[in-house]
Amino acid sequence: MVHKYSVSMEKELKSLEEKVFLLLRLYHDTCKENVKLRKELADTLTENTKLNEKIHTVAARLETLLLNIPDEE
């Protein structure tokens, strides 16, 4: 009877070990993905800032052009 208990416990420990390794792998994969996503977010925010600056520049130039259009009389 002691032998069966030992075999059963061995199976449970093996299963637990496999689950821990899976959890660690998923954790590391998630960490890598988070690093990648943070970089993508930073790049996107930088690009967004550049595009907003261009929009403001174009809007100011357009406003200047509109102010310099002579009135029709």
N, C-alpha and C positions, 0 to 999 in steps of 0.2 A: 504494500500500500504506500509506503514511503517513497518508493521508486516512482510510482505514477504521479504522486504529488510533485516530485522533483521535475519530471518531464513536463508536466503541466505548467509549472512555474517557469521552466526554461522557455517554453513556447510564448508565454506571456511577456517575458523579458525580451525575447527576440522581437515580438510584435511592437513592444514599446520602443525598443531601439530603432526599428524601422520608422516608426512615427516621428521620433525625435529627429532623425536624419532628414526626413521629408520636411519637417517643420523648419529646420535650419536651412535647407536648400531653398525653400520658399521665402524665408526671411532674407537670405542673401540676394535672391532674384529680385525681390521687392526693393531692396536697398539700391541695387543697380538701376532698376527702372526709375526710382525716385530721383537719383542723380541725373539721369538722362532727361527726365521731365522738368527738373529744375533748370537745367541748361536750356532746354527748349523754351521754357517760360521766360527766362532772362533774355534770350535772343529775340523772342517775340515782343517783349516789352521795349527793348532797344529799338527794334524796327518800328514799333508803334510810335515811339517818341520822335523818331526821325520823320515819319510820315506826318505827324501832327505839326512839326516845325515847318515842313513843306507846305502844308495846307495854310498855315498862318501867313507864310511868306507870300503865297499866291493870292490869298484874300487881301492882303495889304496892297499888293501890286494892282490887283483888280480895282480896289477902292480908289487908288490914285488915278488909274486910267479913267474910271467913271467920273471922277471929280474934274478931270481935264477935258471932258467932252464939251464942246461949245454948245450953248443953248441955241435952239432953232428959233429964229424970230421972223 
